[in-house]
Amino acid sequence: PPSRPSDPISVMLVGLALCLSSAFVLEAVAREGTCVAPGTCSPPDSKFSRVIRGPAPGQQWNINGGFCGSWSMQQCALAHGAYISQDLVRKANRDGPGPKTMHGDTTLGYEVMPINVAYTAAKLKLAYDEWDYMQPTPQAPAYKAWLKSHLIRGEPIVFFPMCKGDGHDCYRSSPEDEGACPNGGTCDHVEPMFGIFSNHSFSGASGSQVYPEDVILHASDQDYMPYYRPMRTLEDSVDMEGNCKIAQPGFGRNEMYPCVDKSVTYGLALTGLQTNLTEKDETWTLPKVSISIGITEEPNVRLFQKPVKVYANVSVDVEGLEDGQKCVLFRYNSTDNFPTSPPFDAGAESATEFTADLSGASMEIVGSLGSVSNQSLGHPAWIYPDPIPFLSNTAVYYRAVC
């Protein structure tokens, strides 16, 4: 977004140091940095909670307006079994809709903004639900209910907040110009949202109802801390003198406590990988796949940094399968090679067979909270540490077929 640093020299100084780590959980990530006030980096003591496996705090690329949209899309895609380099996320929208007032070009792609976020996801073969930013205003109450409805289903959100002290212009050249934010809304940044905490059950009629004490989990894109935010404080007007009055202004501080525009706002829930099945294919089961990776900062190949080897720890949710059901995990080494319809072995780099053992003999119970708290909604999963790495500047997709 327009408020992010774009000067090549200063950006290079910011981006030279890479923080590469082994596989981690959120608690380990939290030890790598300091929580930026007024943000909260400890989970609330809630009765019900879900943190989506895959996304984690980390550092975006800070060049060419900032890769916050690309990084957020990358993190959210992990929840559905795909890793996509920030470079490739941006390149996916090279031919996307305008106006193209943000940083980028038709060769390297454009910043991921409200005007092109759905197009970008579609080109990456990701399934999604985009928030309807054309509905009546103020949108904040309905928007928060929409957020919660997806988070309780394990579907992370790419969301577009404002940041204290930033311009809120969304690349507008005049007040009448929509820039990169349709219908008159605005944003300064893009972040992933991937957790929900509540004292009310996620089941039944109360599941997606928003309560005052509900808390969401998001990342800032600019540090390694998880941020837990009460939903009642999430919105503000563009003057930022309401819920975000206490936020610290300035780059490296305001991303940790942002607010969405209470009038018109934006978001994209990633619901899975694109899948097109015909009636004859409906006997197949495609269980949910997620991956976690061992890096918190992708080497910036646009600054000529060398890509690194990345290992995926793959989790396949076998809840709902029959005990002893035969399955195959396919890996595809590019977006082009990933098939959205059968045959699913077409284009696959590898195929790993496994059996759903619901007795738990060969299963690991994966909590949706990792080790953030002991309130995990555990489910049986087949865990596969893929021994074959991929390079950080590429794209890899995993699909399980049973």
N, C-alpha and C positions, 0 to 999 in steps of 0.2 A: 504493500500500500504506500501512498505518497509520503507518509511520515517516516518510513524506514530509511536507514542510511543507504546512499547509492554512490558516494564518491569512491572511485576505485582504489585510491591510495589508502584512505582511512579504513575502507572495508577490508583491504588486504591485511592490514595490521590486526584488525579484529579477527579475521578468519584464519590466520596462520596456525594457531595452536589447535590441534585436534585432540579431543578427549575420547579415546577409544577404550572400551571396557569389555569385560566378559559378560555373559548373560546375567541379567539383574532383575530384581523386583523393585517395586516402588520404594520400599524402605531403604534399599541399597542406594538408589538414585538420590534419595533425600540427603544422604550423608555426603554427597559430592558438592553441596552448596549451602547457601544461607537463604532462608525464607525472607522474601522482600515484603515488608509491611505496606499496607495493612492486610496483605494476603495471609491465609492460613494454610500451613503445610502438613497438618496432622488431621487424620480422618475424624469425623464426629462419632460420638458414641450413639449410633443409631441401631434400631432393632432390625431394620431391613436394609440391604445394600447390594449393589452390583457394580463391580469394576470390570470393564471389558478387557479380555485378554488380548495382548498385542500392542496397542498404543502405550507410549510412555513418554515422560518428559525428555527433552533434548534441545539441541541447538540447530536452528535453521541456518541457511546461507543468507548472509547479509550483503548482497550485491544486487544491483539493478532493481532498486525499489524494494528488495526483500523477497525471499522465497517462502514467506509464511504460509501462503496458500498451498504451495507445492508440498511443503513439509507437513502441513496438517492433513492433506490428502494422503500422503505417504503413510503417516501414522494410522489413520483410520482404516486404510486398506489392509493393514496387518491383521485387523480383527476378522477379516474374511479370507485370509490365506494368501495375500499378495504383498510383495515388496516391490516398490517402484521408485527408482531414483528421482530426486527432486528435479534433476535435469530433464528426465523423460516426462514427468508430470507436466512441466511447463511446455515442452515441445508438443504435447498432445493437442494443445489448443491453437496451433499455428494458423489453422484455417477457420478458426471459430468466429462467432458473431461479434459485431461491433456495438458501440463505438470503441475503437482500440486506442484509448487515451492513456492507458497505463504503460509501464515499462515493458519493452519487448519488441519483437519484430516477427515477420512471417517465416524466418529461418529458425530462430531459437525459441519461439513461443512467447507468450505473454503472462504477466502476473495472473494468478488465479483470483478472480474477483467475483462479486455477485453476478455480473453480466455474463460470465463464461464458466462458472463452476460446474453447472450441470453438463454443459458440452464437454468439458474436460473429463469428467467422470465417465461419460458415455464413450468417449474415444479410448479410454483406458479399460473398457469392458467391465466397468463397475456398475452394479445396480444401485439405485438411489431413490430417495424421496426428497424433493426440494420443497422448502417452506414457501407457501403462497404469499409472496410479498405484495400482491395486489389486493388483498382483502382489506376490509375496513380498518381504520385506525381508531385508537391506539392498538397495536398488535401484540404488545408485550404479554398480556395474560394468556392469550391463545397460543402464543409462541412458546411460552414456558410449558404449557400442557403438551404441546407437540414434542418438545425436547424430551420430556419425561417419558412419553409414550414409546419413543424409540430407545432410550437408554435402558429401560427395564427389559427390553427385548434383546439387548446386547448389540445394538446398532449405534455406532459412534457418530458424532456430529462434527462437521466442518462448520464453524460459526464465525461471524464477522462482527466483532465488537468495535466500539470506539475506545480511544485511549486518552487519558487525562493529559492536557497540554498539546495534543496533536491538532491538526487542522480541520478534520472532519469534512474535507472537501471532496473526497472520492474521485479525484481527477476531473472535477468540473472546471470548465473555463469561464462559466458565468452562472449566476443563480438559477437560470432557466435550464441550464444544461444538466442532464442526468449523469453525465460522466460514466463511471463503471458501476453505479448503484441505481438500478431502475426504480421508478415510482417515488423518487424524492427522499429515499432513506440515505444513510451514510455509514461509513465504517473507516477505521484506521488500520486494522490489523486482522489477521485470520488465525484461529487457534483450534486445536482438537478438543472436544469434550467427550469423555469416555467413562463416566461413572455417575452413580446416583445413590444417595443415602436418604433414608426416610424412617420415621417411626410408625409408618402405616404400611400395611401389606401391599405388595405389588400385584396381588391377585384380585380378581373380582372388580366390582364397580369402582373401588377406590384406587385401583392400580395406577391410572394415569392422572388422577386428580392431584393438583399441586397444593401442598400444605406449607404453612409459613416456615417450618423447620426443615424442609427438604433442602438438600445440599447436592450440588453437582461437582464433579471433578474435571479439571481442565489443566492444560499445560500452557506455559507462556510463550514457547518457542525460543526463549532467550535465556533460559537457565535449566537446571536439571532437577527442579523441585516440582512435586505435585501440588496443585492449588485447589483447595476445597472451599466452595463459595455458596453461601445461602442463596437459594433462588429468589427470595424476597428482595435481595439487594442487586439483582442482575441488570435491571434496566435503569435508564436515566435519559434526560433530555440532552440536547447537544451542548448546553452550557455546562454540563457535568457538575452541577452544584447540588445534586440530590444524593443518590446512593454513591456516586463516585467523587463526591466532594473531598473525601478523605484519602483518595488515591494519590500517590506520588506522581507528579508530572515528569515527563522526560523518558527518552529511550533507555531501556534496561531496567526501568522501574514501573512504568505505567502498564506494561503488558501483563503484569502479575495481578492487577486488580482493574480489569476493564469493565465496561458496561455496554449493553446493546442499546441501540436507539429504541426508545419506548414507542415511538410512533410507527416507523417502518423498519423492519429488520430482515435479516437474511440467514439462511442456514441450509445445509445439505446433509441429510442422514444417509450414510452408506449402509445399504440393506443386504448386500451380498455381492457375488459375482454374477455377471449377466448369464442367464440360462434360458434356453429356448427348448422346451420339450414338447413333442407331439403326443397324441393320445397313446400311441404304441410304446412310448418311452416311460409312461407313468408308473410302470412296475419298478423302476429304479429309484433308489433312495440316495440323495446327495447330502450327507451330513455336514454340519457346519465345521469349517476348518479355520483355525487361527494360527498365527506364527508369532513368536517373539524372537528378537535378534539381539546380538551382543554389542551393538554400537549405539551411542547416544548422539553422535555427530557424524554425518556423512562427509567424507573428504570432498572438497569442492573442486570438481574437475574443470569447472569454468575458470578457476584460478590456477589451473595446471597442477593441482594436487593429485597424487596418484590414488586411484581407487584401492580399496582394501578388500580382502576376502571376508565374506559374511557367512555365518552359519545360522541356519534357521532351526529353531526348536518348534516342531509342528505338533499341534494338538487337534485331534479329531473327536468331536463330540459324538459319542456312540449311544447316548440316551435315546430311547425310542427304537433302536435296532433290536433284532432278535438275537438271543444268545447263540453264538456260533456262526452268525451271518458272515459271509465272505465279502471282503471289500478290497479295493485297490486305491492307493494314493498315487495320483499322477502329478508330475512336476513338469512345468512348461517354462522355458527359459527366455520368453519374450511375450509381449502383449500380442503380437501378430500370431504367435504359435498357439495361443490359448483359444480353444474351441468353446463357443457358447452353446453348442448343440452336439449331439452324438454324431460320429463316434468320438468318444472322449480320449481315446488313445492316439488320435491323430495329432501330430505335432508334439507329443509328449517326449521329454528328454529322458524320463525314467518312470517306472511303474513299480510300486512296492506293495506287495500283497500283505494283508493282515486280516485277523479274525476278531470280531467283536466278542469279547469275553466279559459278559455282564456280571459274572461271579466275582470279578475283581482280581482273578489270579494273575492276569497280565495287564491289568489296567492301573492307571494312576488316577486318583480322584483329584481333578483339577477344580479348585475353587475359583469362582468368578472374581474373587478379590485378591487372588494371589496370596501374599502374606501380609496384606495391609491391615487386616484385622481377623478376628476369629469368627466373624459373622458370615462366613462364606456360604453361598448357595452352591454347594458342591455338585458336580455331575460326573459320571464316568466318562473317561476319555482315553483314547489310545495316543500315547506320546511317542513321537518319533524324532529324535535328534538327527537331522539329515547330515550324513558324514561328508557330503559333497558341497563345498562352498560355492557361492556365486560372488561376482564382483559388485561392489557398492554402486557402481554407475550403470547397472543393468536393471532389468525387471524380471521377477520370478513369480509364478503363480502356482498354487497347489489346489487340487480338487480331489475330493474323495468320492468314490462311486461304489455303492453297495447294491 
